[in-house]
Amino acid sequence: MIAATAKVLDDMECYLPDDNSVRRIARFFALLGEPSRVRLLSALTISPLCVTDIAAILNMNQTTVSHQLRMLRDLDIVVCERQGKIIKYKIANPKINEILLVGVEYLGF
């Protein structure tokens, strides 16, 4: 037995994301489920960095950093800019930093 009114049901259908959007949202949050990616994103919220710098700062292998960046690029979470021979990565949208900050606030850090 459905207890919701017809208006509530209509609103649900109107505002609930479609299946493709739900998959993208879930994939986005799954990317944040890996601690190394959270650390990487946190570093990039401070400054654009190249793979070598990220690896040194986070004490990670450059291959691992490149792999993580590729995953983040695939969802447009980070973008890269070429500066001569150096490719620097940065957060694609300031909303990413806001999402990280909301998580920090929620957890009370």
C-alpha positions as CSV (number, residue, x, y, z in Angstrom):
1,M,0.0,0.0,0.0
2,I,1.4,3.4,-1.1
3,A,0.8,6.1,1.5
4,A,2.3,9.0,-0.5
5,T,-0.1,11.4,-2.2
6,A,-0.3,11.7,-5.9
7,K,1.6,15.1,-5.8
8,V,4.4,13.5,-3.8
9,L,4.7,10.7,-6.3
10,D,4.6,13.2,-9.2
11,D,7.4,15.2,-7.5
12,M,9.5,12.1,-7.0
13,E,9.3,11.2,-10.7
14,C,10.1,14.8,-11.7
15,Y,13.1,15.3,-9.3
16,L,14.7,11.9,-9.0
17,P,17.8,11.6,-11.2
18,D,17.6,9.2,-14.2
19,D,19.5,5.9,-14.1
20,N,22.5,7.3,-16.1
21,S,22.8,10.3,-13.7
22,V,22.6,8.0,-10.7
23,R,25.4,5.9,-12.0
24,R,27.6,8.9,-12.6
25,I,26.9,10.3,-9.1
26,A,27.7,6.9,-7.6
27,R,30.9,6.7,-9.6
28,F,31.9,10.2,-8.4
29,F,31.4,9.3,-4.8
30,A,33.1,6.0,-5.2
31,L,36.2,7.8,-6.5
32,L,36.2,9.7,-3.1
33,G,36.2,6.3,-1.3
34,E,39.9,5.8,-2.0
35,P,42.1,7.6,0.6
36,S,44.9,8.2,-1.8
37,R,42.6,10.1,-4.2
38,V,41.2,12.2,-1.3
39,R,44.8,13.1,-0.3
40,L,45.6,13.9,-4.0
41,L,42.5,16.1,-4.4
42,S,43.3,17.8,-1.1
43,A,46.8,18.7,-2.4
44,L,45.4,20.0,-5.6
45,T,42.9,22.2,-3.8
46,I,46.0,24.1,-2.5
47,S,47.9,24.4,-5.8
48,P,48.1,22.9,-9.3
49,L,50.9,20.3,-9.3
50,C,52.7,18.0,-11.7
51,V,52.9,14.2,-11.2
52,T,56.4,14.4,-9.8
53,D,55.4,16.9,-7.2
54,I,52.3,15.0,-6.2
55,A,54.3,11.8,-5.9
56,A,56.9,13.5,-3.7
57,I,54.4,15.3,-1.5
58,L,52.1,12.3,-0.9
59,N,55.0,9.8,-0.8
60,M,53.4,7.8,-3.7
61,N,54.8,6.1,-6.8
62,Q,54.5,8.2,-9.9
63,T,52.8,5.4,-11.8
64,T,50.1,5.2,-9.0
65,V,49.7,9.0,-9.1
66,S,49.2,8.9,-12.9
67,H,46.7,6.1,-12.6
68,Q,44.7,8.0,-9.9
69,L,44.8,11.2,-12.0
70,R,43.5,9.4,-15.1
71,M,40.5,8.1,-13.1
72,L,39.8,11.6,-11.8
73,R,40.2,13.1,-15.3
74,D,37.7,10.6,-16.7
75,L,35.0,12.1,-14.5
76,D,36.2,15.7,-15.1
77,I,37.2,16.1,-11.5
78,V,40.7,17.3,-12.4
79,V,42.1,18.9,-15.6
80,C,45.6,19.3,-16.8
81,E,47.4,22.2,-18.3
82,R,50.7,22.1,-20.2
83,Q,53.4,24.6,-19.1
84,G,56.2,24.0,-21.5
85,K,57.3,20.4,-20.9
86,I,55.5,20.2,-17.6
87,I,51.9,19.1,-17.2
88,K,50.2,20.4,-14.1
89,Y,47.0,19.1,-12.7
90,K,44.3,21.1,-10.9
91,I,40.8,20.8,-9.6
92,A,38.4,21.2,-12.5
93,N,35.7,23.0,-10.5
94,P,35.8,24.8,-7.1
95,K,32.8,22.7,-6.1
96,I,35.1,19.8,-5.6
97,N,36.9,21.6,-2.8
98,E,33.5,22.5,-1.3
99,I,32.5,18.8,-1.3
100,L,35.7,17.9,0.5
101,L,35.1,20.7,3.0
102,V,31.5,19.5,3.7
103,G,32.9,16.1,4.4
104,V,35.4,17.5,6.8
105,E,32.7,19.6,8.5
106,Y,30.3,16.7,8.7
107,L,33.0,14.5,10.4
108,G,34.0,17.3,12.8
109,F,37.6,17.6,11.9
